[in-house]
Each structure stands twice: as C-alpha cells, then as structure tokens.
C-alpha cells in the first residue's frame, strides 16, 4: 500500500460515488439524465428555446417551474 498512495484516494472516492448513486434516483430526459426528481409527475418543464437539431439529437434549454415535493428550482440543458 505504501508504494501505491493513489489507492488512499480512489477507494474512498469509489465509496462516495456508490453512496451518492444509491440515494439519488435517476430519471432519463432524452439523452441526458437528472438525479433530482424521481418521476415526472412531481414537476413541469418549461422549454425556453426552440429545439435545434444537432447530430441526430435536439438541443434545447429548459427550466423546471413547479415541484410538488418542495425542492428548489433546477435548471437543465439538453
């Protein structure tokens, strides 16, 4: 272990990532994902700009305008 001090950083980092992923649910929005909301029934997304076709995907800017569970606003780009 003394020859490889990077393990002292990587092992706690791996545990933090596993804990982080286990407590925050995952929601896929097109090709991107947001871990802030468990399902689509608790919020509404306001699309702020028209969709722009780029490399077989649509680029847009949106903002979550209403949350039923009391979370803060979350701005997302897709």
C-alpha positions as CSV (number, residue, x, y, z in Angstrom):
1,X,0.0,0.0,0.0
2,X,2.9,2.4,0.6
3,X,4.0,2.0,-3.0
4,X,0.6,3.0,-4.3
5,X,-0.7,6.1,-2.4
6,X,-3.3,6.7,-5.1
7,X,-5.4,3.9,-3.6
8,X,-6.0,6.0,-0.5
9,X,-7.8,8.5,-2.8
10,X,-9.5,6.1,-5.1
11,X,-11.1,3.7,-2.6
12,X,-12.9,6.5,-0.6
13,X,-13.9,8.1,-3.9
14,X,-15.5,4.9,-5.1
15,X,-17.4,4.5,-1.8
16,X,-18.6,8.1,-2.1
17,X,-19.8,7.5,-5.7
18,X,-21.7,4.3,-4.7
19,X,-23.4,6.1,-1.8
20,X,-24.3,9.1,-3.9
21,X,-25.8,6.9,-6.7
22,X,-27.8,4.8,-4.2
23,X,-29.6,7.8,-2.6
24,X,-30.4,9.9,-5.6
25,X,-32.9,8.4,-8.1
26,X,-32.1,8.5,-11.8
27,X,-34.5,10.0,-14.4
28,X,-33.6,10.0,-18.1
29,X,-34.6,13.1,-20.1
30,X,-33.9,12.4,-23.8
31,X,-30.1,11.7,-23.9
32,X,-29.4,13.3,-20.5
33,X,-30.4,12.4,-17.0
34,X,-31.3,14.2,-13.9
35,X,-31.0,12.7,-10.4
36,X,-33.0,15.4,-8.7
37,X,-36.5,14.1,-9.4
38,X,-37.8,10.5,-9.0
39,X,-40.7,10.7,-11.5
40,X,-42.2,13.2,-14.0
41,X,-45.5,13.6,-12.1
42,X,-43.9,16.0,-9.5
43,X,-42.7,18.7,-11.8
44,X,-43.2,20.6,-15.0
45,X,-40.5,21.5,-17.5
46,X,-40.7,24.9,-19.3
47,X,-38.9,24.8,-22.6
48,X,-37.2,28.2,-23.0
49,X,-35.8,27.9,-26.5
50,X,-36.9,26.1,-29.7
51,X,-35.3,22.8,-30.4
52,X,-32.3,22.8,-32.6
53,X,-31.3,19.7,-34.5
54,X,-27.7,18.8,-33.9
55,X,-26.1,15.4,-34.6
56,X,-29.4,13.4,-34.5
57,X,-30.4,15.0,-31.2
58,X,-32.5,18.0,-30.3
59,X,-30.8,20.8,-28.3
60,X,-33.0,22.9,-26.0
61,X,-32.9,24.9,-22.8
62,X,-35.5,24.2,-20.2
63,X,-36.3,25.0,-16.6
64,X,-38.3,23.1,-14.0
65,X,-41.0,25.6,-13.0
66,X,-43.1,23.6,-10.5
67,X,-42.1,21.0,-7.9
68,X,-44.7,19.3,-5.7
69,X,-42.3,17.9,-3.2
70,X,-40.8,21.3,-2.2
71,X,-37.4,21.0,-3.9
72,X,-35.6,24.1,-5.2
73,X,-35.7,25.0,-8.9
74,X,-33.3,23.1,-11.1
75,X,-32.1,24.5,-14.5
76,X,-31.2,21.9,-17.1
77,X,-29.8,22.0,-20.6
78,X,-30.3,19.2,-23.0
